[in-house]
Amino acid sequence: MRRRLFLASATATSVTMSAWPARAEDYPVRPIRLVVPFGAGGVADLTARAVGRILGQRLGQGLVVDNRPGAGGAVAGEAVARAAPDGYTLLLMSNATAVSRSLFKHLPFDARKDFTPISLLSQYDLAFVVPGTSRFESLQALLSAARQRPGELNVGTVYVGSTQHLAAELFRLSAQVELQVVPFNGTPGVLTALRSEQIDAAVESLPPLVPQIRAQSIRLLAVLGEKRSPQLPLVPTVAQSAGIEGFNVSSWTALAAPAKLPRDIVARLAREVRQLLESAEAKQQLADLNVQARASSPEQLATLLDNEITRWARVIARVGIPLQ
């Protein structure tokens, strides 16, 4: 009887040790899963795949992208929040992670308590665009017309609660101008309405728009970030063009893991991400997507997430968006 108890105890200890890497230098010993809360083919997904491939090479293990779109990121977030904190399940965070905290009545996770921040991965611009045939040659001209005819001009975005939608609402509030913000079900609907001049302008992610901007089918009036876009440096920021001091909205992606991930694994992953994002290979691959490589410390990512949660909660409250 004693021998059976000893063997059972030894087996349980063996299972526990195999599930939890004791030291960072032992990690990883099997493939890693990166859960992405978006469908395949979008900017965030392509960023995850580009970074994930190089990270897997550096770690000596495969990194598999697991696309789990839906419910504003809740499906992906829940999968990671409930996973073992052993470094083998990671989450692609984004602006949506911060927005969801104030947009949904019930979430199966807490964005700040149930995840371990690791590092930023990328940053990319949002664009304020008009049809290529628009009479508005600048953002100042559009604002001037909007002030002359309050409530008549409209700005299209994707669905309610998206970063694009909230950025357009924040712009309207910051510029103190009456614009109608019109949400569509997706980017194709926004662009179709824009090109056919059913809407006067749109706020959308810049990367997929670059070919159409260069083909002059749509016109870029300004980017919403702090600095001008590296891809289109002649185009001003909203702060420069509209005179809204401190206006700064951009999209970002980041890497996180379940809460209570051991510190040495956090440090190892953060170090590997920083080094790979400094490589010419990663910078070029992301630049080809019109995305900028951006690393951070875990602490910096935690601060960014806190700040984004606070900012978008205020916008959602001011605009009066009902909880979903």
C-alpha positions in Angstrom: 0.0 0.0 0.0 2.8 2.4 0.9 4.6 1.6 -2.4 1.4 2.5 -4.4 1.0 5.8 -2.5 4.7 6.6 -3.2 4.3 5.9 -6.9 1.1 7.9 -7.1 2.8 10.9 -5.4 5.8 10.6 -7.8 3.6 10.5 -10.8 1.7 13.6 -9.7 5.0 15.4 -9.1 6.2 14.4 -12.5 3.1 15.8 -14.2 3.3 19.0 -12.2 7.0 19.5 -13.1 6.4 18.8 -16.8 3.5 21.3 -16.9 5.5 24.1 -15.3 9.0 25.0 -16.6 11.2 25.4 -13.5 13.6 27.8 -15.2 13.5 30.2 -18.1 16.4 28.4 -19.8 14.2 25.2 -19.9 11.4 27.1 -21.8 10.0 26.2 -24.2 10.0 22.5 -24.7 6.9 22.3 -27.0 5.1 24.5 -29.5 3.4 27.8 -28.3 -0.1 28.9 -29.2 -0.8 32.5 -29.9 -4.5 33.3 -29.7 -5.6 36.1 -32.0 -9.0 37.8 -31.5 -9.3 38.6 -35.2 -10.0 36.7 -38.4 -7.2 35.7 -40.7 -5.9 38.3 -43.2 -6.2 41.5 -41.3 -3.4 43.8 -40.2 -3.4 42.4 -36.6 -3.4 38.8 -37.8 -0.6 39.4 -40.3 1.4 41.2 -37.6 0.9 38.2 -35.3 2.0 35.8 -38.0 5.1 37.8 -39.0 6.3 38.3 -35.4 5.2 34.8 -34.3 7.3 33.1 -37.0 10.4 34.9 -36.0 9.7 34.5 -32.3 9.2 30.7 -32.8 12.6 30.5 -34.6 14.3 32.4 -31.8 12.8 30.1 -29.1 13.5 26.9 -31.0 9.8 25.9 -31.1 6.9 26.3 -33.4 4.5 29.1 -32.7 0.9 28.4 -33.9 -1.5 31.2 -34.6 -5.0 30.4 -33.3 -7.6 32.8 -34.8 -10.6 33.2 -32.5 -12.6 36.2 -33.6 -16.0 37.2 -32.2 -17.7 38.9 -29.3 -15.3 41.9 -29.2 -12.3 39.7 -28.3 -14.2 37.9 -25.5 -13.8 34.5 -27.1 -10.0 34.8 -27.5 -9.6 36.5 -24.1 -11.5 33.8 -22.3 -9.4 31.1 -23.9 -6.2 32.7 -22.7 -7.5 33.8 -19.3 -8.4 30.2 -18.5 -5.2 28.6 -19.8 -2.4 27.5 -17.6 0.2 30.3 -16.9 3.1 28.2 -18.3 4.1 30.3 -21.3 2.5 28.0 -23.9 -0.6 30.1 -24.5 -0.2 33.7 -25.4 -2.7 36.5 -26.4 -2.5 39.1 -29.1 -3.7 42.2 -27.3 -4.9 45.4 -29.0 -6.9 48.5 -28.5 -10.0 46.4 -28.5 -8.8 44.8 -25.2 -8.9 48.2 -23.5 -12.1 49.2 -25.1 -14.0 46.0 -24.1 -13.6 46.8 -20.4 -16.1 49.6 -20.7 -18.1 48.5 -23.7 -19.5 45.2 -22.5 -21.7 44.5 -19.5 -20.3 41.1 -18.9 -16.9 39.8 -19.9 -15.4 36.4 -19.0 -12.2 38.0 -18.0 -10.7 41.2 -16.5 -8.3 42.9 -19.0 -5.9 44.0 -16.2 -6.3 41.1 -13.6 -6.4 38.0 -15.8 -3.4 38.7 -18.1 0.3 39.2 -17.7 1.6 42.0 -20.0 4.7 41.1 -21.9 5.5 43.6 -24.6 4.1 45.9 -27.3 4.6 44.4 -30.8 3.4 47.1 -33.2 1.8 50.4 -33.8 0.0 51.7 -36.9 -1.9 54.8 -37.8 -5.5 55.7 -38.2 -6.4 57.8 -41.2 -8.9 60.6 -41.8 -9.8 60.2 -45.4 -12.2 61.7 -48.0 -13.2 60.6 -51.5 -10.5 61.3 -54.2 -13.0 63.7 -55.8 -13.8 65.5 -52.6 -13.8 69.3 -52.5 -12.0 69.2 -49.2 -8.2 69.5 -49.7 -7.4 69.7 -46.0 -8.8 68.8 -42.6 -9.1 72.5 -41.9 -11.4 73.0 -44.9 -13.6 70.1 -43.8 -13.9 71.5 -40.3 -14.7 75.0 -41.6 -17.5 73.6 -43.7 -18.8 71.5 -40.7 -18.9 74.6 -38.5 -20.8 76.5 -41.2 -23.3 73.7 -41.5 -23.5 72.0 -38.1 -24.6 68.4 -38.2 -24.7 68.1 -42.0 -21.4 66.5 -42.7 -20.8 62.8 -41.8 -17.9 60.6 -41.0 -18.0 56.8 -41.6 -16.3 54.2 -39.4 -16.6 50.5 -38.8 -18.9 49.2 -36.1 -19.9 50.9 -32.8 -17.2 50.6 -30.2 -14.4 50.0 -32.6 -11.2 52.0 -32.2 -12.1 53.8 -35.5 -15.6 54.7 -34.2 -14.3 55.9 -30.8 -11.5 57.9 -32.5 -14.0 59.7 -34.7 -16.2 60.5 -31.7 -13.1 61.7 -29.8 -12.2 63.9 -32.8 -15.7 65.4 -32.9 -15.6 66.1 -29.2 -12.0 67.5 -29.3 -12.7 69.7 -32.3 -16.0 70.9 -30.8 -17.8 70.4 -34.1 -21.1 68.8 -35.0 -20.3 65.9 -37.3 -22.5 62.8 -37.7 -20.5 59.6 -37.1 -22.0 56.8 -39.1 -20.9 53.2 -38.2 -20.9 50.5 -40.9 -20.6 46.7 -40.5 -17.0 46.6 -41.9 -14.3 48.3 -43.8 -15.7 47.3 -47.3 -18.9 49.1 -46.5 -17.1 52.2 -45.3 -14.9 52.4 -48.4 -17.8 51.7 -50.8 -19.8 54.5 -49.2 -16.8 56.8 -49.3 -15.9 56.3 -52.9 -19.5 56.8 -54.0 -19.6 59.9 -51.9 -22.5 58.7 -49.7 -20.4 59.9 -46.8 -18.1 62.9 -46.6 -15.2 61.4 -44.8 -14.1 58.3 -42.9 -11.8 57.3 -40.1 -10.1 54.0 -40.8 -6.9 52.1 -40.2 -4.2 53.4 -42.5 -2.3 50.2 -43.6 -5.0 48.7 -45.9 -5.7 52.2 -47.4 -2.2 53.0 -48.6 -2.6 51.5 -52.1 -5.8 53.4 -52.6 -4.3 56.7 -51.3 -1.4 56.3 -53.7 -3.8 55.6 -56.5 -5.7 58.8 -55.5 -9.1 57.0 -55.3 -9.2 58.3 -51.8 -7.5 61.3 -50.2 -5.6 61.3 -46.9 -6.2 64.5 -45.0 -4.5 63.6 -41.7 -3.3 60.8 -39.5 -4.6 60.6 -36.0 -1.3 59.7 -34.2 1.3 61.8 -32.4 3.7 61.8 -35.4 3.4 61.8 -39.1 3.3 58.4 -40.8 6.7 57.1 -42.0 4.9 55.8 -45.2 3.4 59.2 -46.0 5.5 61.9 -44.2 4.0 64.8 -46.1 0.6 64.3 -44.6 0.0 66.2 -41.3 -1.3 64.8 -38.0 -4.8 65.8 -36.7 -3.0 67.8 -34.0 -1.1 69.8 -36.6 -3.9 70.2 -39.2 -6.8 70.8 -36.8 -4.9 72.6 -34.1 -6.0 70.1 -31.5 -3.1 70.0 -29.1 -2.2 66.6 -27.7 -4.6 64.6 -30.0 -3.1 61.2 -30.4 -4.9 58.0 -31.4 -3.2 55.0 -33.0 -3.8 51.3 -33.2 -1.4 48.9 -31.5 -0.9 45.2 -30.9 0.9 43.6 -27.9 1.8 40.2 -26.4 0.3 39.0 -23.2 -0.2 35.7 -21.3 -2.4 34.3 -18.6 -2.1 35.9 -15.1 0.6 34.6 -12.8 3.1 33.7 -15.6 6.4 33.2 -13.8 8.6 36.2 -13.9 11.6 34.5 -15.5 9.3 33.4 -18.4 7.9 37.0 -18.7 11.5 38.4 -18.8 12.6 35.8 -21.4 9.7 36.5 -23.7 10.0 40.3 -23.3 13.7 40.1 -24.1 13.2 37.9 -27.2 10.4 40.2 -28.5 12.5 43.3 -28.1 15.5 41.8 -29.8 13.5 40.4 -32.7 11.7 43.7 -33.3 15.1 45.4 -33.5 16.1 43.1 -36.3 16.1 44.3 -39.9 14.0 41.3 -40.9 11.1 42.1 -38.5 11.2 45.8 -39.2 11.0 45.2 -43.0 8.2 42.6 -42.7 6.1 44.9 -40.6 7.0 47.9 -42.8 5.7 45.9 -45.8 2.4 45.8 -43.9 2.6 49.6 -43.3 3.1 48.8 -39.6 5.8 50.1 -37.2 7.7 47.7 -34.9 7.3 48.8 -31.3 8.6 46.9 -28.3 8.1 47.8 -24.6 8.8 46.5 -21.1 6.0 44.6 -19.4 5.5 47.6 -17.1 5.2 50.0 -20.0 2.6 47.8 -21.6 0.6 47.6 -18.3 0.7 51.4 -18.1 -0.5 51.8 -21.7 -3.3 49.4 -21.1 -4.4 51.3 -18.0 -4.3 54.6 -19.8 -6.2 53.3 -22.8 -8.9 51.7 -20.5 -9.4 55.1 -18.7 -9.4 57.1 -21.9 -11.9 55.0 -23.8 -14.2 54.6 -20.8 -14.5 58.4 -20.7 -15.3 58.6 -24.4 -17.9 55.9 -24.2 -19.5 57.6 -21.3 -19.5 61.1 -22.9 -20.9 59.8 -26.2 -23.5 57.7 -24.4 -22.8 54.4 -26.1 -25.0 51.7 -24.5 -23.3 48.8 -22.9 -23.4 45.7 -25.2 
